[in-house]
Amino acid sequence: MKKKVVLAFSGGLDTSFCCIHLAKDRQLEVHSVVVNTGGFSDAELTEIENKAYSLGVASHAVVDETQNYYQDSIKYLIFGNVLKNATYPLSVSAERVCQATAIANYVKKIGADYVAHGSTGAGNDQVRFDMIFNILIPEVEIITPIRDLKLSREAEIEYLAKHGVIYTAEKAKYSINKGLWGTSVGGAETLTSNLSLPESAWPTPMTESEPKQLSLTFEKGELIAIDDEVLNPVEAIQKLQAIAQPFGVGRDIHVGDTIIGIKGRVGFEAAAPVVIIKAHHALEKHTLTKWQLNWKEQLASFYGNWLHEGQFHDPIMRNMEAFLLDTQKTVSGKVFVELLPYRFNIIGIESKHDLMSNKFGSYGEMNNSWSGEDVKGFSKIFGNQVVIWHKVNSEENN
């Protein structure tokens, strides 16, 4: 009897190669599984399933993790306003952690002997998948054909052709990964330091040119309505993406440090994530104190980096999530946004928790809470230690 291997399957070049290699060359019973994190339509999932069976898998499964992806990761990325290197909303990073966890659970479910993924030896995904599998299913051996065989895309295409599967070089020109929290785009240009992606590489064409204003309603940090249409947070993200992406909003190329110590570039289009994070941050600046904002920024930076490096199952993550959740108690209200070609503006906010209230004064003009004499005394006390330092260390006393 053949031993079972669960293959993390996307239907792309790498995992198509893995299907045939594992079945033909390794003589394993291949059980493919695709983890949907909000990036696939029903038609696309059916197409992937048909492709898996055409490649000879023994079984194929779809695990829908969209809601879990939001609840376990995206929610906290919003609470933390996480943009890695002030640019990247961790579109793929968080998704891979969710997928690896779901695949590990599927391996347990069907009692597989092996688990396989199509990561290369040059990126972050290999570490994320390997590490999470080692944590959750340590007794299961990991197989990584692309990494182990050190294959180029050309070699994979040639191998598939020998087994009757035609995969053109043009089709493989750009690597596209779509999920609820954005779409990544990789190609020849992102392997350089100076080239940008052409317009044709972006999955969503820029078709909107007339400015559009909309309101985003947040409740305790979560987006729950667009233009007063009440939605659950996943629906709200999907709707905002559909509205904003045709403006070309949220396109960029992220340059970052990989887990294995090399620099990498990846293109991404993530209109909804970028707009939501900027809108949420604007609301927080009105409704949180300066020290809440300060500590949130520090912890969220660590949280985002640790998640990016696949360390979702470290218990420190649950500790930081508890803090981030607690800070959102007053982060409720509306944020007004204007969409324009390739950019957007945060117009302003409305919230009953707005600390910028004219009941207490107007910045730079008038205050109603203390007198000028109060400020004189406060200023002396607030700067007293620095005054003493300068007196003790003045040039006359040295």
C-alpha positions as a printed Julia matrix, in Angstrom:
398×3 Matrix{Float64}:
   0.0    0.0     0.0
   1.3    3.44   -0.96
   2.01   5.94    1.77
  -0.07   9.12    1.88
   1.29  12.62    1.31
  -0.75  15.8     1.74
   0.31  18.41   -0.8
  -0.42  22.11   -0.25
  -1.81  22.81   -3.7
  -2.5   26.05   -5.57
  -2.67  24.84   -9.15
   0.38  26.89  -10.12
   3.58  25.74  -11.76
   5.43  24.61   -8.62
   2.61  22.58   -7.08
   1.68  21.09  -10.46
   5.24  19.8   -10.71
   5.01  18.45   -7.16
   1.82  16.5    -7.96
   3.45  14.47  -10.7
   6.84  14.16   -9.01
   5.38  12.82   -5.78
   3.14  10.32   -7.56
   5.47   9.18  -10.35
   8.96   9.58   -8.92
   8.27   9.08   -5.2
   5.44   6.54   -5.65
   3.24   8.23   -3.06
  -0.54   8.55   -2.84
  -1.06  12.28   -3.3
  -3.87  14.07   -1.48
  -3.97  17.7    -2.58
  -5.55  20.42   -0.48
  -6.14  24.06   -1.24
  -6.7   26.45    1.66
  -9.0   29.28    0.67
  -8.16  32.48    2.54
 -10.66  34.6     0.62
  -8.78  34.77   -2.67
 -10.69  32.22   -4.75
 -14.1   32.3    -6.4
 -16.17  29.12   -6.64
 -15.27  28.87  -10.33
 -11.56  29.16   -9.57
 -11.8   26.49   -6.87
 -13.54  24.17   -9.31
 -10.82  24.83  -11.88
  -8.11  24.03   -9.33
  -9.9   20.83   -8.31
 -10.19  19.7   -11.94
  -6.52  20.43  -12.47
  -5.52  18.44   -9.39
  -7.42  15.38  -10.58
  -5.99  15.77  -14.09
  -2.54  15.59  -12.51
  -3.4   12.29  -10.87
  -4.12  13.04   -7.22
  -5.95  10.41   -5.15
  -8.15  13.05   -3.52
  -8.56  16.79   -3.43
 -10.03  18.97   -0.69
 -10.86  22.62   -0.18
 -10.52  24.02    3.34
 -12.17  27.43    3.7
 -10.29  29.4     6.33
 -11.45  32.9     5.36
 -13.29  33.67    8.6
 -10.53  32.12   10.74
  -7.93  34.09    8.77
  -9.73  37.31    9.66
 -10.39  36.41   13.3
  -6.92  34.99   14.03
  -4.7   37.4    12.11
  -6.19  40.2    10.02
  -8.17  41.65   12.91
  -5.0   42.17   14.92
  -3.1   43.56   11.94
  -5.82  46.23   11.72
  -5.78  46.86   15.48
  -2.0   47.31   15.24
  -2.07  49.35   11.98
   0.6   46.95   10.76
   2.42  47.98    7.58
   5.82  46.3     7.45
   8.54  48.81    6.61
   5.71  51.39    6.55
   4.55  49.82    3.27
   3.43  46.2     3.23
   0.21  44.97    4.94
   1.6   41.4     5.26
  -0.76  40.15    2.55
   1.09  36.87    2.03
   2.9   36.53    5.36
  -0.23  36.19    7.49
  -1.95  34.1     4.84
   0.83  31.5     4.78
   0.65  31.07    8.55
  -3.1   30.46    8.29
  -2.63  28.02    5.41
   0.19  26.09    7.07
  -1.89  25.67   10.23
  -4.92  24.45    8.27
  -2.79  22.0     6.25
  -1.25  20.58    9.43
  -4.75  19.99   10.78
  -5.76  18.29    7.5
  -2.72  16.0     7.7
  -3.93  14.9    11.14
  -7.46  14.43    9.83
  -6.56  11.97    7.06
  -3.58  10.38    8.85
  -0.96  11.15    6.2
   2.63   9.96    6.46
   4.11  13.01    4.72
   3.31  16.64    4.05
   4.65  18.51    1.02
   4.79  22.1    -0.18
   6.15  23.79   -3.28
   8.35  26.46   -1.71
  11.72  27.25   -3.22
  14.92  27.5    -1.2
  15.19  31.26   -1.53
  12.1   32.66    0.16
  10.2   33.06    3.41
   7.47  30.5     2.78
   9.77  27.5     3.21
  10.54  28.59    6.77
   6.92  29.39    7.63
   5.62  26.04    6.39
   8.47  23.95    7.8
   8.38  25.61   11.2
   4.61  25.37   11.65
   4.6   21.74   10.51
   7.42  21.0    12.97
   5.38  22.6    15.77
   1.96  21.08   14.99
   2.81  17.73   13.33
   6.41  16.95   14.42
   6.04  13.25   13.64
   5.25  13.88    9.93
   8.1   14.1     7.41
   8.22  17.22    5.21
   8.92  16.89    1.47
   9.92  19.95   -0.58
  10.64  18.91   -4.18
  11.35  22.34   -5.68
  13.77  23.25   -2.91
  15.44  19.85   -2.72
  15.9   19.48   -6.47
  16.94  23.14   -6.91
  14.72  23.49   -9.96
  14.36  26.52  -12.21
  10.95  27.43  -13.63
  12.21  26.39  -17.08
  13.16  22.94  -15.75
   9.73  22.52  -14.16
   7.99  23.46  -17.43
  10.14  20.95  -19.33
   9.38  18.19  -16.79
   5.64  18.82  -17.01
   5.78  18.73  -20.82
   7.39  15.28  -20.67
   4.36  14.12  -18.7
   1.86  15.66  -21.09
   1.15  18.86  -19.15
   1.66  22.03  -21.19
   2.6   25.07  -19.16
   3.87  27.98  -21.24
   6.67  30.28  -20.11
   4.38  33.26  -20.71
   1.76  31.8   -18.36
   4.46  31.38  -15.73
   5.87  34.9   -16.23
   4.22  36.34  -13.11
   3.49  34.6    -9.84
   0.14  35.81   -8.48
  -1.1   35.07   -4.97
  -4.54  36.38   -4.07
  -6.12  36.4    -0.63
  -8.54  38.37    1.5
  -5.79  40.72    2.67
  -4.34  41.53   -0.75
  -2.65  40.12   -3.84
   1.09  39.67   -4.32
   2.79  39.86   -7.71
   6.24  38.44   -8.38
   8.14  38.44  -11.67
  11.45  39.22  -13.35
  11.15  42.87  -12.37
  10.88  42.13   -8.65
  14.13  40.16   -8.83
  15.9   43.45   -9.63
  16.44  46.55   -7.53
  15.53  49.09  -10.2
  12.63  47.85  -12.34
   8.94  48.4   -11.65
   6.12  46.1   -12.65
   4.39  46.96  -15.93
   0.72  47.86  -15.97
  -0.06  44.48  -17.52
   1.37  42.64  -14.48
  -1.25  44.0   -12.07
  -4.24  41.66  -11.73
  -6.77  44.51  -11.46
  -6.71  47.12  -14.26
  -7.0   50.78  -13.29
 -10.42  51.75  -14.68
 -11.77  54.42  -12.29
 -10.73  58.06  -12.67
 -13.54  60.14  -11.13
 -13.0   60.94   -7.41
 -15.26  59.0    -5.05
 -16.03  59.7    -1.4
 -17.19  57.07    1.05
 -17.57  56.57    4.78
 -16.13  53.66    6.75
 -17.77  52.8    10.06
 -15.67  51.12   12.75
 -16.92  49.5    15.93
 -14.29  48.69   18.54
 -11.64  48.74   15.83
 -13.45  46.54   13.31
 -14.85  47.77    9.99
 -18.58  47.02   10.11
 -20.17  49.31    7.47
 -19.4   51.12    4.2
 -21.58  54.12    3.36
 -23.86  52.98    6.2
 -24.39  49.53    4.66
 -23.86  47.14    7.58
 -21.57  44.21    6.74
 -19.57  41.65    8.65
 -15.83  42.49    8.64
 -14.94  39.95    5.91
 -17.71  41.24    3.65
 -16.62  44.81    4.36
 -13.04  44.07    3.31
 -14.23  42.36    0.11
 -16.62  45.2    -0.76
 -14.03  47.9    -0.14
 -11.52  45.98   -2.25
 -14.01  45.88   -5.13
 -14.64  49.63   -4.81
 -11.06  50.84   -4.34
  -8.92  48.46   -6.38
 -10.06  49.81   -9.8
  -8.59  53.18   -8.74
  -5.14  51.58   -8.63
  -5.02  52.33   -4.9
  -2.78  50.16   -2.72
  -0.29  49.18   -5.41
   3.34  49.17   -4.36
   6.56  47.17   -4.29
   7.75  46.04   -0.87
  11.46  45.7    -0.17
  12.21  43.68    2.94
  14.53  41.38    4.81
  13.68  37.74    4.42
  13.8   35.29    7.3
  16.87  33.67    5.77
  18.79  36.94    5.68
  18.57  38.15    2.09
  16.74  41.17    0.69
  13.63  40.59   -1.37
  11.12  42.58   -3.42
   7.49  41.76   -4.1
   4.74  43.72   -5.78
   1.31  43.86   -4.21
  -2.1   45.38   -4.75
  -3.98  45.74   -1.5
  -6.44  48.61   -1.75
  -8.73  47.53    1.08
  -5.95  46.71    3.58
  -4.1   49.98    3.01
  -7.25  52.13    3.15
  -8.57  50.3     6.23
  -5.29  50.58    8.12
  -4.9   54.3     7.36
  -8.55  55.0     8.21
  -8.35  52.97   11.42
  -5.16  54.75   12.45
  -6.78  58.14   11.84
  -9.68  57.15   14.1
  -7.27  55.93   16.78
  -5.35  59.22   16.74
  -8.58  60.92   17.75
  -9.8   58.37   20.31
  -6.71  57.01   22.1
  -4.3   58.72   24.47
  -0.71  59.41   23.41
   0.68  56.57   25.55
  -1.84  54.09   24.21
  -0.72  55.05   20.72
   2.95  54.89   21.71
   2.84  51.42   23.23
   0.55  50.11   20.49
   3.02  51.2    17.85
   5.93  49.45   19.57
   4.08  46.18   20.24
   2.41  46.13   16.83
   5.77  46.5    15.09
   7.05  43.42   16.9
   3.77  41.58   16.35
   3.87  42.21   12.61
   7.51  41.16   12.28
   7.0   38.0    14.34
   3.93  37.05   12.32
   5.84  37.79    9.09
   8.48  35.31   10.21
   5.89  32.6    10.84
   5.93  32.72   14.63
   2.15  32.79   14.99
   2.13  29.93   17.52
   4.52  31.64   19.95
   2.42  32.31   23.11
   3.74  35.89   23.22
   1.45  36.55   20.24
  -1.63  35.8    22.35
  -0.34  38.19   25.03
   0.05  41.01   22.5
  -3.33  40.26   20.92
  -4.96  40.67   24.35
  -3.33  44.1    24.66
  -4.31  45.17   21.14
  -7.9   44.02   21.68
  -8.16  45.95   24.93
  -7.05  49.19   23.24
  -9.99  49.07   20.83
 -12.76  49.71   23.36
 -13.18  53.35   22.27
 -12.12  53.01   18.61
 -15.6   53.46   17.17
 -16.91  56.0    14.69
 -16.89  56.99   11.03
 -13.91  57.8     8.83
 -14.43  59.73    5.6
 -12.23  58.75    2.66
 -11.74  60.11   -0.85
 -10.55  57.73   -3.56
  -8.58  59.1    -6.52
  -6.49  57.47   -9.26
  -3.51  55.74   -7.58
  -4.08  57.45   -4.21
  -6.6   58.27   -1.5
  -7.14  60.91    1.18
  -8.42  60.59    4.74
 -10.8   63.55    5.02
 -11.7   63.27    8.7
 -13.58  61.36   11.37
 -16.7   61.46   13.54
 -16.78  59.7    16.9
 -18.46  60.14   20.27
 -15.07  59.14   21.73
 -13.2   61.94   19.89
 -10.72  63.46   22.36
 -10.31  66.5    20.09
 -13.39  68.12   21.61
 -13.93  71.89   21.65
 -15.49  71.48   25.11
 -11.92  71.39   26.41
 -10.46  74.01   24.1
  -9.16  74.6    20.59
  -5.52  73.8    19.85
  -3.46  76.97   19.36
  -6.39  79.26   20.17
  -8.23  78.72   23.44
  -8.44  76.27   26.31
 -11.14  75.91   28.93
  -9.46  73.63   31.46
  -6.69  75.73   33.05
  -5.32  79.26   33.34
  -2.14  80.8    31.98
  -0.72  80.83   35.51
  -1.31  77.08   35.75
   0.77  76.59   32.59
   3.6   78.76   33.9
   3.9   76.61   37.03
   3.55  73.37   35.12
   6.25  74.39   32.64
   8.7   75.08   35.47
   8.05  71.73   37.12
   7.94  69.76   33.85
  11.34  71.04   32.78
  12.91  71.24   36.25
  15.36  68.31   35.98
  16.68  69.51   32.63
  17.11  73.01   34.08
  19.15  71.51   36.94
  21.28  69.47   34.48
  22.17  72.57   32.48
  23.02  74.54   35.63
  25.24  71.76   36.99
  26.96  71.18   33.67
  27.21  74.74   32.35
  30.56  75.92   31.03
  31.02  78.32   33.95
  30.96  75.43   36.43
  33.47  73.23   34.52
